[in-house]
Amino acid sequence: MKIYLAARYSRFPEMQTYARDLEALGHHITSRWILGNHDIRSHGESEAASWMPLWAQEDWNDLRNAECCISFTEAPGDIPGRSRGGRHVEYGAALALGKQLIVVGYRENVFHWLPEATFVETWSECLKALKRSL
């Protein structure tokens, strides 16, 4: 299955670990953002407005190419510093596109309660849910 991982950008090293787990099970990860190379590709200017259209288009294309979106949420009050919430947009887009939805962690908003979404608290529960859906 082709899977998009949606999470806070600073969690990209953790997402790489999950991507390896999924690839070992035969899945393909479409999320390029988890490579964590935005600063390298933009020569340290990844926050510059000129790069945002590229990052947005890549994420959109990667999400559209996926069959499933796994959204990693945050506990209330757990996000230090800036939290832009792109993962919520990705989840909403996946919902609108009819993708399989899995929420890992916490139900951060009302749309995580929809019957179309599978909710699990841990990564190991997520892997079990994926196996059941195949």
N, C-alpha and C positions, 0 to 999 in steps of 0.2 A: 504494500500500500504506500502511496505517496503522502507524506505527513509534513505539515507545517508546524513548527514550534513557535508559539507566541509567548513572550515574557519581557520583563524589563531588560533593556539593553545591557545593563551592567551584569546580568546573569549569564552572559554568553559562554563563559567557561563551563558553567554547570550544564547548559544546554548542549554543549559539545559532548559531554559525558552521556547524556540521555540519547543523543543522536547515535553514538557508538552502540549503545544498548539496542536501539531500534534497528540499526543496520545489521547487527548480528542476528536479528530475527528475520532478516530479509526485507525490511522496509527501506524506502528511499526518502531522505530528508530534503525538502525543497528550500528550507530557510537558509539563504546565504548570509543573513545578518549574524548568525551564530559563529561565523568565522572570526568575528571581532576585528576585522581589518579595516574598518572605516577610517581610523586615524592614519593608518599606513597608506591607504589608497588616496586619501585627501591631503597627505603630507602634514598631518596634525591639525587640519582645519575642518574636521568632520562636523563641527557645530555651525560652520558658516552657512548662510542661507543659500549660497550657490550650490551646495552639495545636497540639500534636502530633497529637491525633486528627484535626484538619482536614487537616493535611499528609498524614498516613497515608491517609486516605480518598480524598483527591484523587489521590495516587500510585496507589493500588489501582485506582480507577476508570479512570484514564488507561491503566494497564497492561492491564486487562481489555478496554479498547476497542481495543487495538492488535492487529495480526496478527504483528508481529515485535518482538523486544526486542534492541536493540544495547547490549551491556554493555561499558563502557570500564573496563579494569582498571588496576592500578598495578604498577609494578616493585617487586620486593622491597626494602623499606627506604626507599621513595620518599615515603611519606606523612608530611608534617610535621604536628605537632599531633594533634588528635583525628580519629580515623577510625571512624565508627560502623558502616559496612558495610551500609547500606541497599541499596546496589547489588547485594549478594549475595542479599538477600531477594527483590529484584525479579527477578533472574535465576532463582532457584529457583521463584518463583511462575509466571514465564513458562514454565519447563520443565514444571511441573505442569499448566498450562493448555494445553499443546500448541502454544505459539507458536513461530514460527521464531526461532532463536537465533543471534546473531553475537557473538563475543567479540573485542574490539579491544585489542591490547596484549600482555598476559601471561596465562598460565593461573594464576590465583591459587589455585584450589582444584580438587579432583578432578572436580567436576561440569563443569568447562570442557573436560574430555577426552571427554565423552560424544559418541557419533557423531551425536546430534541437533544438536550445536552446530557451527557453522562458526567456525574460528579464523583470524584474520588479525592481522598485526602493526601495520598502518598504516591510516589513514583511507582512503587511495586504494585499498587492497586491499579494504576494506569496500564501497566504492562499486561496485567491479568484481563482488564476490560478490553484491551486491543485483541488479545488472543480469542476472547469470546465473540468478538464482532467479525472475525474472519470466517 
